[in-house]
């Protein structure tokens, strides 16, 4: 599987933000980490728009986390709500 490019859409228009991932969920997690809640990702080269709802939460760092990692980290969570076709 190769990399795919997903363009973040707001209000039905493309933004300048492009996320690279093998699957749309990976790109949606990146967008959620940056604070987006209603996520629409247009897959380049196709007519698909992947729709997600996203959120972030501050959680304790994992037990096996490196020393430089802060005590609390931001963890993203997304749920797919569907696919639109352009």
PDB file of N, CA, C and O in Angstrom:
ATOM      1  N   UNK A   1       0.839  -1.170   0.000  1.00  0.00           N
ATOM      2  CA  UNK A   1       0.000   0.000   0.000  1.00  0.00           C
ATOM      3  C   UNK A   1       0.894   1.247   0.000  1.00  0.00           C
ATOM      4  O   UNK A   1       1.856   1.318   0.766  1.00  0.00           O
ATOM      5  N   UNK A   2       0.593   2.192  -0.823  1.00  0.00           N
ATOM      6  CA  UNK A   2       1.431   3.386  -0.903  1.00  0.00           C
ATOM      7  C   UNK A   2       0.767   4.550  -0.174  1.00  0.00           C
ATOM      8  O   UNK A   2      -0.379   4.459   0.267  1.00  0.00           O
ATOM      9  N   UNK A   3       1.519   5.648  -0.057  1.00  0.00           N
ATOM     10  CA  UNK A   3       1.003   6.839   0.612  1.00  0.00           C
ATOM     11  C   UNK A   3      -0.117   7.458  -0.194  1.00  0.00           C
ATOM     12  O   UNK A   3      -0.122   7.416  -1.424  1.00  0.00           O
ATOM     13  N   UNK A   4      -1.070   8.035   0.525  1.00  0.00           N
ATOM     14  CA  UNK A   4      -2.152   8.773  -0.110  1.00  0.00           C
ATOM     15  C   UNK A   4      -2.169  10.169   0.490  1.00  0.00           C
ATOM     16  O   UNK A   4      -1.767  10.378   1.635  1.00  0.00           O
ATOM     17  N   UNK A   5      -2.639  11.117  -0.303  1.00  0.00           N
ATOM     18  CA  UNK A   5      -2.683  12.499   0.138  1.00  0.00           C
ATOM     19  C   UNK A   5      -4.135  12.897   0.376  1.00  0.00           C
ATOM     20  O   UNK A   5      -4.996  12.682  -0.477  1.00  0.00           O
ATOM     21  N   UNK A   6      -4.398  13.481   1.546  1.00  0.00           N
ATOM     22  CA  UNK A   6      -5.737  13.890   1.923  1.00  0.00           C
ATOM     23  C   UNK A   6      -5.726  15.387   2.202  1.00  0.00           C
ATOM     24  O   UNK A   6      -4.962  15.863   3.041  1.00  0.00           O
ATOM     25  N   UNK A   7      -6.583  16.129   1.491  1.00  0.00           N
ATOM     26  CA  UNK A   7      -6.671  17.578   1.645  1.00  0.00           C
ATOM     27  C   UNK A   7      -7.813  17.890   2.601  1.00  0.00           C
ATOM     28  O   UNK A   7      -8.936  17.422   2.412  1.00  0.00           O
ATOM     29  N   UNK A   8      -7.521  18.685   3.629  1.00  0.00           N
ATOM     30  CA  UNK A   8      -8.537  19.083   4.595  1.00  0.00           C
ATOM     31  C   UNK A   8      -9.493  20.077   3.943  1.00  0.00           C
ATOM     32  O   UNK A   8      -9.063  21.036   3.304  1.00  0.00           O
ATOM     33  N   UNK A   9     -10.790  19.841   4.109  1.00  0.00           N
ATOM     34  CA  UNK A   9     -11.809  20.739   3.540  1.00  0.00           C
ATOM     35  C   UNK A   9     -12.560  21.423   4.673  1.00  0.00           C
ATOM     36  O   UNK A   9     -12.862  20.807   5.695  1.00  0.00           O
ATOM     37  N   UNK A  10     -12.859  22.711   4.478  1.00  0.00           N
ATOM     38  CA  UNK A  10     -13.686  23.455   5.420  1.00  0.00           C
ATOM     39  C   UNK A  10     -14.730  24.228   4.635  1.00  0.00           C
ATOM     40  O   UNK A  10     -14.394  24.985   3.723  1.00  0.00           O
ATOM     41  N   UNK A  11     -15.992  24.040   4.986  1.00  0.00           N
ATOM     42  CA  UNK A  11     -17.074  24.731   4.290  1.00  0.00           C
ATOM     43  C   UNK A  11     -17.192  24.336   2.832  1.00  0.00           C
ATOM     44  O   UNK A  11     -17.633  25.143   2.015  1.00  0.00           O
ATOM     45  N   UNK A  12     -16.810  23.115   2.482  1.00  0.00           N
ATOM     46  CA  UNK A  12     -16.905  22.646   1.102  1.00  0.00           C
ATOM     47  C   UNK A  12     -15.754  23.075   0.208  1.00  0.00           C
ATOM     48  O   UNK A  12     -15.741  22.752  -0.980  1.00  0.00           O
ATOM     49  N   UNK A  13     -14.771  23.811   0.771  1.00  0.00           N
ATOM     50  CA  UNK A  13     -13.623  24.249  -0.018  1.00  0.00           C
ATOM     51  C   UNK A  13     -12.336  23.671   0.555  1.00  0.00           C
ATOM     52  O   UNK A  13     -12.227  23.434   1.758  1.00  0.00           O
ATOM     53  N   UNK A  14     -11.359  23.447  -0.328  1.00  0.00           N
ATOM     54  CA  UNK A  14     -10.068  22.936   0.108  1.00  0.00           C
ATOM     55  C   UNK A  14      -9.327  23.981   0.938  1.00  0.00           C
ATOM     56  O   UNK A  14      -9.462  25.182   0.705  1.00  0.00           O
ATOM     57  N   UNK A  15      -8.549  23.515   1.900  1.00  0.00           N
ATOM     58  CA  UNK A  15      -7.636  24.384   2.637  1.00  0.00           C
ATOM     59  C   UNK A  15      -6.223  24.064   2.155  1.00  0.00           C
ATOM     60  O   UNK A  15      -6.034  23.222   1.278  1.00  0.00           O
ATOM     61  N   UNK A  16      -5.256  24.729   2.722  1.00  0.00           N
ATOM     62  CA  UNK A  16      -3.861  24.500   2.332  1.00  0.00           C
ATOM     63  C   UNK A  16      -3.251  23.307   3.074  1.00  0.00           C
ATOM     64  O   UNK A  16      -2.117  22.919   2.793  1.00  0.00           O
ATOM     65  N   UNK A  17      -3.995  22.726   4.017  1.00  0.00           N
ATOM     66  CA  UNK A  17      -3.450  21.621   4.806  1.00  0.00           C
ATOM     67  C   UNK A  17      -3.643  20.294   4.089  1.00  0.00           C
ATOM     68  O   UNK A  17      -4.752  19.943   3.688  1.00  0.00           O
ATOM     69  N   UNK A  18      -2.531  19.555   3.935  1.00  0.00           N
ATOM     70  CA  UNK A  18      -2.544  18.242   3.305  1.00  0.00           C
ATOM     71  C   UNK A  18      -1.926  17.257   4.286  1.00  0.00           C
ATOM     72  O   UNK A  18      -0.839  17.498   4.810  1.00  0.00           O
ATOM     73  N   UNK A  19      -2.614  16.154   4.533  1.00  0.00           N
ATOM     74  CA  UNK A  19      -2.120  15.114   5.424  1.00  0.00           C
ATOM     75  C   UNK A  19      -1.783  13.885   4.597  1.00  0.00           C
ATOM     76  O   UNK A  19      -2.540  13.509   3.701  1.00  0.00           O
ATOM     77  N   UNK A  20      -0.654  13.259   4.893  1.00  0.00           N
ATOM     78  CA  UNK A  20      -0.193  12.089   4.154  1.00  0.00           C
ATOM     79  C   UNK A  20      -0.318  10.871   5.058  1.00  0.00           C
ATOM     80  O   UNK A  20       0.178  10.870   6.184  1.00  0.00           O
ATOM     81  N   UNK A  21      -0.976   9.844   4.562  1.00  0.00           N
ATOM     82  CA  UNK A  21      -1.153   8.612   5.322  1.00  0.00           C
ATOM     83  C   UNK A  21      -1.539   7.503   4.359  1.00  0.00           C
ATOM     84  O   UNK A  21      -1.957   7.768   3.232  1.00  0.00           O
ATOM     85  N   UNK A  22      -1.398   6.257   4.805  1.00  0.00           N
ATOM     86  CA  UNK A  22      -1.826   5.143   3.961  1.00  0.00           C
ATOM     87  C   UNK A  22      -3.338   5.004   3.949  1.00  0.00           C
ATOM     88  O   UNK A  22      -3.927   4.598   2.947  1.00  0.00           O
ATOM     89  N   UNK A  23      -3.968   5.349   5.082  1.00  0.00           N
ATOM     90  CA  UNK A  23      -5.417   5.215   5.205  1.00  0.00           C
ATOM     91  C   UNK A  23      -6.027   6.529   5.669  1.00  0.00           C
ATOM     92  O   UNK A  23      -5.344   7.326   6.312  1.00  0.00           O
ATOM     93  N   UNK A  24      -7.303   6.778   5.358  1.00  0.00           N
ATOM     94  CA  UNK A  24      -7.925   8.039   5.749  1.00  0.00           C
ATOM     95  C   UNK A  24      -7.972   8.253   7.264  1.00  0.00           C
ATOM     96  O   UNK A  24      -7.917   9.394   7.723  1.00  0.00           O
ATOM     97  N   UNK A  25      -8.071   7.191   8.037  1.00  0.00           N
ATOM     98  CA  UNK A  25      -8.133   7.330   9.493  1.00  0.00           C
ATOM     99  C   UNK A  25      -6.843   7.933  10.042  1.00  0.00           C
ATOM    100  O   UNK A  25      -6.886   8.755  10.957  1.00  0.00           O
ATOM    101  N   UNK A  26      -5.715   7.538   9.500  1.00  0.00           N
ATOM    102  CA  UNK A  26      -4.441   8.094   9.950  1.00  0.00           C
ATOM    103  C   UNK A  26      -4.365   9.591   9.707  1.00  0.00           C
ATOM    104  O   UNK A  26      -3.875  10.339  10.553  1.00  0.00           O
ATOM    105  N   UNK A  27      -4.849  10.027   8.553  1.00  0.00           N
ATOM    106  CA  UNK A  27      -4.870  11.458   8.237  1.00  0.00           C
ATOM    107  C   UNK A  27      -5.847  12.186   9.154  1.00  0.00           C
ATOM    108  O   UNK A  27      -5.579  13.312   9.571  1.00  0.00           O
ATOM    109  N   UNK A  28      -6.976  11.555   9.472  1.00  0.00           N
ATOM    110  CA  UNK A  28      -7.967  12.173  10.352  1.00  0.00           C
ATOM    111  C   UNK A  28      -7.416  12.326  11.774  1.00  0.00           C
ATOM    112  O   UNK A  28      -7.696  13.321  12.443  1.00  0.00           O
ATOM    113  N   UNK A  29      -6.640  11.352  12.234  1.00  0.00           N
ATOM    114  CA  UNK A  29      -6.020  11.453  13.556  1.00  0.00           C
ATOM    115  C   UNK A  29      -5.060  12.631  13.604  1.00  0.00           C
ATOM    116  O   UNK A  29      -4.999  13.339  14.610  1.00  0.00           O
ATOM    117  N   UNK A  30      -4.310  12.850  12.531  1.00  0.00           N
ATOM    118  CA  UNK A  30      -3.389  13.989  12.467  1.00  0.00           C
ATOM    119  C   UNK A  30      -4.162  15.303  12.523  1.00  0.00           C
ATOM    120  O   UNK A  30      -3.749  16.243  13.203  1.00  0.00           O
ATOM    121  N   UNK A  31      -5.286  15.365  11.804  1.00  0.00           N
ATOM    122  CA  UNK A  31      -6.104  16.579  11.803  1.00  0.00           C
ATOM    123  C   UNK A  31      -6.711  16.814  13.190  1.00  0.00           C
ATOM    124  O   UNK A  31      -6.765  17.954  13.653  1.00  0.00           O
ATOM    125  N   UNK A  32      -7.166  15.752  13.852  1.00  0.00           N
ATOM    126  CA  UNK A  32      -7.755  15.888  15.186  1.00  0.00           C
ATOM    127  C   UNK A  32      -6.713  16.357  16.192  1.00  0.00           C
ATOM    128  O   UNK A  32      -7.025  17.149  17.081  1.00  0.00           O
ATOM    129  N   UNK A  33      -5.486  15.882  16.062  1.00  0.00           N
ATOM    130  CA  UNK A  33      -4.412  16.305  16.949  1.00  0.00           C
ATOM    131  C   UNK A  33      -4.170  17.804  16.829  1.00  0.00           C
ATOM    132  O   UNK A  33      -3.782  18.453  17.800  1.00  0.00           O
ATOM    133  N   UNK A  34      -4.396  18.349  15.647  1.00  0.00           N
ATOM    134  CA  UNK A  34      -4.215  19.788  15.419  1.00  0.00           C
ATOM    135  C   UNK A  34      -5.451  20.603  15.792  1.00  0.00           C
ATOM    136  O   UNK A  34      -5.487  21.809  15.548  1.00  0.00           O
ATOM    137  N   UNK A  35      -6.471  19.961  16.384  1.00  0.00           N
ATOM    138  CA  UNK A  35      -7.596  20.687  16.941  1.00  0.00           C
ATOM    139  C   UNK A  35      -8.858  20.723  16.099  1.00  0.00           C
ATOM    140  O   UNK A  35      -9.809  21.403  16.485  1.00  0.00           O
ATOM    141  N   UNK A  36      -8.916  20.035  14.979  1.00  0.00           N
ATOM    142  CA  UNK A  36     -10.126  20.036  14.148  1.00  0.00           C
ATOM    143  C   UNK A  36     -11.127  19.038  14.721  1.00  0.00           C
ATOM    144  O   UNK A  36     -10.750  17.945  15.144  1.00  0.00           O
ATOM    145  N   UNK A  37     -12.415  19.421  14.734  1.00  0.00           N
ATOM    146  CA  UNK A  37     -13.451  18.541  15.269  1.00  0.00           C
ATOM    147  C   UNK A  37     -14.339  17.954  14.179  1.00  0.00           C
ATOM    148  O   UNK A  37     -14.647  16.763  14.214  1.00  0.00           O
ATOM    149  N   UNK A  38     -14.756  18.770  13.207  1.00  0.00           N
ATOM    150  CA  UNK A  38     -15.504  18.267  12.049  1.00  0.00           C
ATOM    151  C   UNK A  38     -14.501  18.151  10.914  1.00  0.00           C
ATOM    152  O   UNK A  38     -14.071  19.159  10.354  1.00  0.00           O
ATOM    153  N   UNK A  39     -14.129  16.927  10.575  1.00  0.00           N
ATOM    154  CA  UNK A  39     -13.031  16.698   9.635  1.00  0.00           C
ATOM    155  C   UNK A  39     -13.584  16.145   8.330  1.00  0.00           C
ATOM    156  O   UNK A  39     -14.247  15.108   8.322  1.00  0.00           O
ATOM    157  N   UNK A  40     -13.316  16.829   7.236  1.00  0.00           N
ATOM    158  CA  UNK A  40     -13.636  16.341   5.894  1.00  0.00           C
ATOM    159  C   UNK A  40     -12.332  16.299   5.115  1.00  0.00           C
ATOM    160  O   UNK A  40     -11.681  17.325   4.917  1.00  0.00           O
ATOM    161  N   UNK A  41     -11.957  15.107   4.677  1.00  0.00           N
ATOM    162  CA  UNK A  41     -10.697  14.919   3.969  1.00  0.00           C
ATOM    163  C   UNK A  41     -10.982  14.459   2.547  1.00  0.00           C
ATOM    164  O   UNK A  41     -11.575  13.403   2.329  1.00  0.00           O
ATOM    165  N   UNK A  42     -10.548  15.273   1.577  1.00  0.00           N
ATOM    166  CA  UNK A  42     -10.701  14.895   0.171  1.00  0.00           C
ATOM    167  C   UNK A  42      -9.469  14.103  -0.234  1.00  0.00           C
ATOM    168  O   UNK A  42      -8.336  14.560  -0.080  1.00  0.00           O
ATOM    169  N   UNK A  43      -9.717  12.899  -0.757  1.00  0.00           N
ATOM    170  CA  UNK A  43      -8.613  12.051  -1.205  1.00  0.00           C
ATOM    171  C   UNK A  43      -8.195  12.499  -2.601  1.00  0.00           C
ATOM    172  O   UNK A  43      -9.003  12.486  -3.530  1.00  0.00           O
ATOM    173  N   UNK A  44      -6.945  12.892  -2.744  1.00  0.00           N
ATOM    174  CA  UNK A  44      -6.457  13.370  -4.041  1.00  0.00           C
ATOM    175  C   UNK A  44      -6.515  12.258  -5.076  1.00  0.00           C
ATOM    176  O   UNK A  44      -6.199  11.106  -4.776  1.00  0.00           O
ATOM    177  N   UNK A  45      -6.916  12.600  -6.287  1.00  0.00           N
ATOM    178  CA  UNK A  45      -6.964  11.634  -7.375  1.00  0.00           C
ATOM    179  C   UNK A  45      -8.255  10.851  -7.449  1.00  0.00           C
ATOM    180  O   UNK A  45      -8.440  10.054  -8.369  1.00  0.00           O
ATOM    181  N   UNK A  46      -9.161  11.063  -6.491  1.00  0.00           N
ATOM    182  CA  UNK A  46     -10.459  10.365  -6.511  1.00  0.00           C
ATOM    183  C   UNK A  46     -11.550  11.408  -6.293  1.00  0.00           C
ATOM    184  O   UNK A  46     -11.263  12.594  -6.133  1.00  0.00           O
ATOM    185  N   UNK A  47     -12.795  10.959  -6.289  1.00  0.00           N
ATOM    186  CA  UNK A  47     -13.910  11.870  -6.018  1.00  0.00           C
ATOM    187  C   UNK A  47     -14.496  11.626  -4.629  1.00  0.00           C
ATOM    188  O   UNK A  47     -15.660  11.945  -4.386  1.00  0.00           O
ATOM    189  N   UNK A  48     -13.694  11.060  -3.707  1.00  0.00           N
ATOM    190  CA  UNK A  48     -14.169  10.724  -2.366  1.00  0.00           C
ATOM    191  C   UNK A  48     -13.797  11.802  -1.357  1.00  0.00           C
ATOM    192  O   UNK A  48     -12.703  12.365  -1.394  1.00  0.00           O
ATOM    193  N   UNK A  49     -14.741  12.076  -0.452  1.00  0.00           N
ATOM    194  CA  UNK A  49     -14.481  12.936   0.700  1.00  0.00           C
ATOM    195  C   UNK A  49     -14.817  12.103   1.932  1.00  0.00           C
ATOM    196  O   UNK A  49     -15.970  11.724   2.133  1.00  0.00           O
ATOM    197  N   UNK A  50     -13.809  11.819   2.756  1.00  0.00           N
ATOM    198  CA  UNK A  50     -13.983  11.027   3.967  1.00  0.00           C
ATOM    199  C   UNK A  50     -14.356  11.964   5.109  1.00  0.00           C
ATOM    200  O   UNK A  50     -13.664  12.953   5.351  1.00  0.00           O
ATOM    201  N   UNK A  51     -15.454  11.657   5.820  1.00  0.00           N
ATOM    202  CA  UNK A  51     -15.964  12.522   6.882  1.00  0.00           C
ATOM    203  C   UNK A  51     -15.750  11.858   8.246  1.00  0.00           C
ATOM    204  O   UNK A  51     -16.057  10.681   8.432  1.00  0.00           O
ATOM    205  N   UNK A  52     -15.223  12.631   9.187  1.00  0.00           N
ATOM    206  CA  UNK A  52     -14.940  12.146  10.533  1.00  0.00           C
ATOM    207  C   UNK A  52     -15.364  13.191  11.550  1.00  0.00           C
ATOM    208  O   UNK A  52     -15.464  14.376  11.234  1.00  0.00           O
ATOM    209  N   UNK A  53     -15.615  12.738  12.784  1.00  0.00           N
ATOM    210  CA  UNK A  53     -15.693  13.642  13.919  1.00  0.00           C
ATOM    211  C   UNK A  53     -14.484  13.321  14.784  1.00  0.00           C
ATOM    212  O   UNK A  53     -14.134  12.155  14.968  1.00  0.00           O
ATOM    213  N   UNK A  54     -13.848  14.360  15.313  1.00  0.00           N
ATOM    214  CA  UNK A  54     -12.619  14.140  16.065  1.00  0.00           C
ATOM    215  C   UNK A  54     -12.617  14.872  17.385  1.00  0.00           C
ATOM    216  O   UNK A  54     -13.335  15.853  17.573  1.00  0.00           O
ATOM    217  N   UNK A  55     -11.796  14.379  18.299  1.00  0.00           N
ATOM    218  CA  UNK A  55     -11.621  15.028  19.596  1.00  0.00           C
ATOM    219  C   UNK A  55     -10.232  14.689  20.118  1.00  0.00           C
ATOM    220  O   UNK A  55      -9.579  13.762  19.637  1.00  0.00           O
ATOM    221  N   UNK A  56      -9.793  15.458  21.112  1.00  0.00           N
ATOM    222  CA  UNK A  56      -8.520  15.166  21.763  1.00  0.00           C
ATOM    223  C   UNK A  56      -8.738  15.145  23.267  1.00  0.00           C
ATOM    224  O   UNK A  56      -9.657  15.781  23.784  1.00  0.00           O
ATOM    225  N   UNK A  57      -7.890  14.413  23.955  1.00  0.00           N
ATOM    226  CA  UNK A  57      -7.936  14.348  25.414  1.00  0.00           C
ATOM    227  C   UNK A  57      -6.508  14.330  25.934  1.00  0.00           C
ATOM    228  O   UNK A  57      -5.611  13.784  25.293  1.00  0.00           O
ATOM    229  N   UNK A  58      -6.304  14.933  27.106  1.00  0.00           N
ATOM    230  CA  UNK A  58      -5.003  14.882  27.757  1.00  0.00           C
ATOM    231  C   UNK A  58      -4.979  13.628  28.624  1.00  0.00           C
ATOM    232  O   UNK A  58      -5.824  13.456  29.503  1.00  0.00           O
ATOM    233  N   UNK A  59      -4.004  12.754  28.373  1.00  0.00           N
ATOM    234  CA  UNK A  59      -3.897  11.492  29.116  1.00  0.00           C
ATOM    235  C   UNK A  59      -2.490  11.371  29.695  1.00  0.00           C
ATOM    236  O   UNK A  59      -1.563  12.047  29.248  1.00  0.00           O
ATOM    237  N   UNK A  60      -2.346  10.512  30.684  1.00  0.00           N
ATOM    238  CA  UNK A  60      -1.040  10.269  31.292  1.00  0.00           C
ATOM    239  C   UNK A  60      -0.132   9.574  30.282  1.00  0.00           C
ATOM    240  O   UNK A  60      -0.598   8.799  29.446  1.00  0.00           O
ATOM    241  N   UNK A  61       1.174   9.859  30.366  1.00  0.00           N
ATOM    242  CA  UNK A  61       2.087   9.227  29.413  1.00  0.00           C
ATOM    243  C   UNK A  61       2.161   7.728  29.696  1.00  0.00           C
ATOM    244  O   UNK A  61       1.944   7.303  30.831  1.00  0.00           O
ATOM    245  N   UNK A  62       2.468   6.916  28.670  1.00  0.00           N
ATOM    246  CA  UNK A  62       2.535   5.471  28.879  1.00  0.00           C
ATOM    247  C   UNK A  62       3.675   5.099  29.837  1.00  0.00           C
ATOM    248  O   UNK A  62       4.656   5.832  29.966  1.00  0.00           O
ATOM    249  N   UNK A  63       3.530   3.963  30.498  1.00  0.00           N
ATOM    250  CA  UNK A  63       4.532   3.516  31.469  1.00  0.00           C
ATOM    251  C   UNK A  63       5.903   3.320  30.832  1.00  0.00           C
ATOM    252  O   UNK A  63       6.928   3.533  31.479  1.00  0.00           O
ATOM    253  N   UNK A  64       5.920   2.911  29.556  1.00  0.00           N
ATOM    254  CA  UNK A  64       7.197   2.674  28.882  1.00  0.00           C
ATOM    255  C   UNK A  64       7.630   3.884  28.053  1.00  0.00           C
ATOM    256  O   UNK A  64       8.487   3.751  27.180  1.00  0.00           O
ATOM    257  N   UNK A  65       7.052   5.061  28.312  1.00  0.00           N
ATOM    258  CA  UNK A  65       7.382   6.272  27.557  1.00  0.00           C
ATOM    259  C   UNK A  65       8.782   6.765  27.900  1.00  0.00           C
ATOM    260  O   UNK A  65       9.262   6.540  29.011  1.00  0.00           O
ATOM    261  N   UNK A  66       9.447   7.442  26.948  1.00  0.00           N
ATOM    262  CA  UNK A  66      10.787   7.956  27.198  1.00  0.00           C
ATOM    263  C   UNK A  66      10.775   9.089  28.237  1.00  0.00           C
ATOM    264  O   UNK A  66       9.736   9.701  28.483  1.00  0.00           O
ATOM    265  N   UNK A  67      11.921   9.355  28.832  1.00  0.00           N
ATOM    266  CA  UNK A  67      12.026  10.347  29.911  1.00  0.00           C
ATOM    267  C   UNK A  67      11.686  11.755  29.435  1.00  0.00           C
ATOM    268  O   UNK A  67      11.162  12.559  30.206  1.00  0.00           O
ATOM    269  N   UNK A  68      11.982  12.063  28.156  1.00  0.00           N
ATOM    270  CA  UNK A  68      11.747  13.425  27.659  1.00  0.00           C
ATOM    271  C   UNK A  68      10.268  13.712  27.407  1.00  0.00           C
ATOM    272  O   UNK A  68       9.888  14.871  27.239  1.00  0.00           O
ATOM    273  N   UNK A  69       9.436  12.687  27.380  1.00  0.00           N
ATOM    274  CA  UNK A  69       8.004  12.871  27.140  1.00  0.00           C
ATOM    275  C   UNK A  69       7.356  13.496  28.377  1.00  0.00           C
ATOM    276  O   UNK A  69       7.612  13.042  29.492  1.00  0.00           O
ATOM    277  N   UNK A  70       6.511  14.541  28.203  1.00  0.00           N
ATOM    278  CA  UNK A  70       5.879  15.145  29.380  1.00  0.00           C
ATOM    279  C   UNK A  70       4.935  14.164  30.079  1.00  0.00           C
ATOM    280  O   UNK A  70       4.566  13.134  29.515  1.00  0.00           O
ATOM    281  N   UNK A  71       4.550  14.496  31.309  1.00  0.00           N
ATOM    282  CA  UNK A  71       3.710  13.603  32.121  1.00  0.00           C
ATOM    283  C   UNK A  71       2.331  13.398  31.503  1.00  0.00           C
ATOM    284  O   UNK A  71       1.747  12.321  31.626  1.00  0.00           O
ATOM    285  N   UNK A  72       1.803  14.443  30.830  1.00  0.00           N
ATOM    286  CA  UNK A  72       0.502  14.324  30.177  1.00  0.00           C
ATOM    287  C   UNK A  72       0.669  14.633  28.700  1.00  0.00           C
ATOM    288  O   UNK A  72       1.330  15.603  28.330  1.00  0.00           O
ATOM    289  N   UNK A  73       0.059  13.795  27.849  1.00  0.00           N
ATOM    290  CA  UNK A  73       0.173  13.972  26.402  1.00  0.00           C
ATOM    291  C   UNK A  73      -1.216  14.093  25.777  1.00  0.00           C
ATOM    292  O   UNK A  73      -2.214  13.684  26.370  1.00  0.00           O
ATOM    293  N   UNK A  74      -1.266  14.661  24.571  1.00  0.00           N
ATOM    294  CA  UNK A  74      -2.517  14.829  23.837  1.00  0.00           C
ATOM    295  C   UNK A  74      -2.779  13.566  23.016  1.00  0.00           C
ATOM    296  O   UNK A  74      -1.923  13.130  22.247  1.00  0.00           O
ATOM    297  N   UNK A  75      -3.957  12.988  23.184  1.00  0.00           N
ATOM    298  CA  UNK A  75      -4.320  11.784  22.431  1.00  0.00           C
ATOM    299  C   UNK A  75      -5.565  12.072  21.608  1.00  0.00           C
ATOM    300  O   UNK A  75      -6.576  12.534  22.136  1.00  0.00           O
ATOM    301  N   UNK A  76      -5.485  11.794  20.303  1.00  0.00           N
ATOM    302  CA  UNK A  76      -6.603  12.057  19.392  1.00  0.00           C
ATOM    303  C   UNK A  76      -7.510  10.834  19.288  1.00  0.00           C
ATOM    304  O   UNK A  76      -7.078   9.697  19.477  1.00  0.00           O
ATOM    305  N   UNK A  77      -8.785  11.104  18.981  1.00  0.00           N
ATOM    306  CA  UNK A  77      -9.762  10.043  18.763  1.00  0.00           C
ATOM    307  C   UNK A  77     -10.676  10.491  17.626  1.00  0.00           C
ATOM    308  O   UNK A  77     -11.153  11.626  17.628  1.00  0.00           O
ATOM    309  N   UNK A  78     -10.923   9.613  16.655  1.00  0.00           N
ATOM    310  CA  UNK A  78     -11.799   9.956  15.538  1.00  0.00           C
ATOM    311  C   UNK A  78     -12.831   8.866  15.318  1.00  0.00           C
ATOM    312  O   UNK A  78     -12.610   7.702  15.653  1.00  0.00           O
ATOM    313  N   UNK A  79     -13.972   9.265  14.744  1.00  0.00           N
ATOM    314  CA  UNK A  79     -15.026   8.314  14.378  1.00  0.00           C
ATOM    315  C   UNK A  79     -15.484   8.668  12.977  1.00  0.00           C
ATOM    316  O   UNK A  79     -15.822   9.819  12.702  1.00  0.00           O
ATOM    317  N   UNK A  80     -15.497   7.695  12.099  1.00  0.00           N
ATOM    318  CA  UNK A  80     -15.906   7.941  10.720  1.00  0.00           C
ATOM    319  C   UNK A  80     -17.420   8.061  10.641  1.00  0.00           C
ATOM    320  O   UNK A  80     -18.155   7.230  11.175  1.00  0.00           O
ATOM    321  N   UNK A  81     -17.874   9.115   9.965  1.00  0.00           N
ATOM    322  CA  UNK A  81     -19.313   9.322   9.833  1.00  0.00           C
ATOM    323  C   UNK A  81     -19.813   9.017   8.427  1.00  0.00           C
ATOM    324  O   UNK A  81     -21.021   8.962   8.198  1.00  0.00           O
ATOM    325  N   UNK A  82     -18.891   8.818   7.480  1.00  0.00           N
ATOM    326  CA  UNK A  82     -19.321   8.446   6.150  1.00  0.00           C
ATOM    327  C   UNK A  82     -18.397   8.949   5.061  1.00  0.00           C
ATOM    328  O   UNK A  82     -17.363   9.560   5.331  1.00  0.00           O
ATOM    329  N   UNK A  83     -18.792   8.680   3.812  1.00  0.00           N
ATOM    330  CA  UNK A  83     -18.043   9.107   2.639  1.00  0.00           C
ATOM    331  C   UNK A  83     -19.002   9.859   1.715  1.00  0.00           C
ATOM    332  O   UNK A  83     -20.111   9.398   1.445  1.00  0.00           O
ATOM    333  N   UNK A  84     -18.564  11.010   1.241  1.00  0.00           N
ATOM    334  CA  UNK A  84     -19.330  11.757   0.228  1.00  0.00           C
ATOM    335  C   UNK A  84     -18.607  11.608  -1.096  1.00  0.00           C
ATOM    336  O   UNK A  84     -17.388  11.444  -1.129  1.00  0.00           O
ATOM    337  N   UNK A  85     -19.354  11.665  -2.182  1.00  0.00           N
ATOM    338  CA  UNK A  85     -18.765  11.632  -3.513  1.00  0.00           C
ATOM    339  C   UNK A  85     -19.006  12.975  -4.197  1.00  0.00           C
ATOM    340  O   UNK A  85     -20.123  13.494  -4.202  1.00  0.00           O
ATOM    341  N   UNK A  86     -17.960  13.515  -4.764  1.00  0.00           N
ATOM    342  CA  UNK A  86     -18.073  14.808  -5.444  1.00  0.00           C
ATOM    343  C   UNK A  86     -18.622  14.639  -6.842  1.00  0.00           C
ATOM    344  O   UNK A  86     -18.786  15.622  -7.564  1.00  0.00           O
TER     345      UNK A  86
END
